[in-house]
Amino acid sequence: MTTTGTAFETVDGIRADTSFRGVGLAGAIIVATYADGTSERLTWAALDPYTNGGASGANISMFFAFSEHELTTDKPLQLLEINLAPANSVFDITTTMEDDLTGINTPTSQNGFPFTLLTCPEGQNGSISVSYSNIVNLA
């Protein structure tokens, strides 16, 4: 996680004790780049009024309800970029129900999760790395 770069300035701030579900990512821009050099650009959508959200294209399907993202691809994935600024959302690595006082996470955010791979198909080759970038200033 980095605190460098140009900060995105929120328009409405962030509500206290925030935690979101898949619907909260509506509007996020997803760019999937495959090992063959092709790519797809998707827009995340709410799939119901309260919980589920997702995005799908010709070779990728993504789904998120509360704590685990599901991702399926038909091609080997080289890079996945998720831009949350259009959704007015952030990813946070805070794992407790209390504010993180270390100063590296978004103030008042709760229920964040660091990236972990829950399942991996047999024969999965390559490696996975995750980076979080661009800090958020609260208005």
Buried (B, 14 or more C-beta within 10 A) or exposed (E): EEEEEEEBEBEEEBEEEBBBBBBBBBBBBBEBBBEEEEBBEBEBBBBEEEBBBBBBBEBBBBBBBEEEBEEEBEBEBBEBEBBBBEBBBBBBBBEEEEBBEEEEBBBBBBBBEEEEEEEEEEEEEEEEEEEBEBBBEEE
